[in-house]
Amino acid sequence: MPRVRKSVASRARRKKFLKMASGYRSGRRRLYRSAREAVEKALTFAYRDRKVRKREFRALWIVRINAALRPLGMSYSKFIGGLKKAQINLDRKVLADMALYDPSGFAKVAELSKQAI
């Protein structure tokens, strides 16, 4: 009988998928084909959602900035336009953080933006 040499690589490949599917339920963690399909789909979602997370955080920051600006009598779009004219280079993440944790500092930045308009 000839010696078969593929078993190590193919077994390793299967074990890799089964290990990645270890937290899944039922046959999705025990059966190779189901596990592979589930893992491939999960990896696809993970890749896509790494991009989506960036979009969602940017939207959250914009909402927070806008909510902090309304009591100061400004809209988000005018505020951002004023920042550009005043050449203040703060990104939305920092501005949202300031709006949440340092309202007085954020009010000063908003005032600078208002003066630049």
N, C-alpha and C positions, 0 to 999 in steps of 0.2 A: 504494500500500500504506500502511495507517495506521501511525502511529508507536506502538510499544509502549513503555510507560513503566514496567512492573512489573519488568523484568528486573533492574534494579539492586538493588531491595529483596529480591527472591527469591534472587538470586545471593548477596547478602550474608548472608542467613539460612542458606543452604546452606553457605557458606564457614565460617560461625561454628560450625556443627555439625561439619563436617569438621576444622576446626582443633582443636576440643575432643576429637575422636577420634584425634588424631595419633599417640598412643602405642599404639593398639590393633593387633591383628594382622589380616592378610588383608583381606577385604571390609569388615570392621567399620571400617576406616579409609578405604577407597577409595570404597565405595558409599554414596550419601547415605542411603537408607532404613535400611540396616543400621547405619550410623554413628549416625543419629538415635535409633534404638531403643536402641542400646548406651549412648549418652550419657544419654538420659533415664533408663534404668535405673540407671546409675551415679550420677546426680544424686539419684535417689530413695534409693539406698543411703547416699549421703553424708549426706543430710539425716537419715535414720533413725539412722545410726551416730554422728552427733554427740551424739545423746541417749543412745545406748547407752554411749558412752565415759564419760559422767559416772557412770552406774550401775556400770560395771566398776571405775572408780577408787575409788568409795566402798567397794565390796566389798573391794578390795585394802587400803585403809586400815584397814578394820575387822579384816581378817585379821592385818595387821601389829601392830595395837594389841593384839589378843587374844594373839598369840604372845609379845609382850613382857610381858604381864601375868601369864601362867601361871607363870613362875618366881618372880614376886613374890607368888604365892598369891591371885590375884584372877581373877575372870571379867570378860569385857568388859561384860556387862550391869550388874553391880554397880559397876564402875568408872564407867560413864557415869551411872548413878543417883547415885553419890557426887559426881561433878562438878557435876551439876545442883543437888544440895543445898548444896554448897560455893560455888555461884554462880561457878564457874570457866568462863568462856566461851572455850574453845579448840575449834576445829573439828577434825574427824577428820583432815584433811590435815596440820595442824600437829602433832597428837598422833602420827600415824604417822611424821612426819619426826623428831620428838623421839625416838621409840622406836628409830629406826634410827641416828641420828647423835649423840644425846645421851642415852644410857641413864641416866646419873646424874640428870639433870634430869627425865627421865620418871619415874624411881623416886620423886622428891620429889612430883611431881604425883599419882602413884598413892597415896602415903602421905597426902596431903591428902584425896584421895577416900575413902580407907579410914577416916580419922578422921570424915568427915562422915556416914558410914553409921550 
